Amino acid sequence: MIATPPRLLLLDFDGVLAQYRRPLRLAHLAAASGCDIAQVSRALFDAGLEAAYDGGELDTPTYLRRLGEGLGTALDEETWIAARVAACRADPRVLDQVAAVAAHTPIGVLTNNGALMERAI
């Protein structure tokens, strides 16, 4: 049997192209907002805000406004992106392999995160 080369390689961002460390993201948002990490975690995760945003139930301005309300301070897109980037570390070995495949095969990146991840990635 002759193997057919792939026509497209789809990769997940978190856990494949980059390792996501939630505690670093929470710490970054806590420092930026003057809150403690527990308050950030409650505002994002316990209240279901992150899931609603990732699920497409909220647009970005509404998400950031509600997050800011939960933290008692306004948060902008740049602060959110900086926190998300601080929590991600690309795996150079994986990136090297992806680059080798990309030389002859189109690559696509998938994520189940909200719209701000496009800018963060």
Beta strands, then each sheet from edge to edge (+ up, - down):
strand 1: 9-12
strand 2: 18-20
strand 3: 88-90
strand 4: 107-110
sheet 1: 1+ 4+
sheet 2: 2+ 3-
end
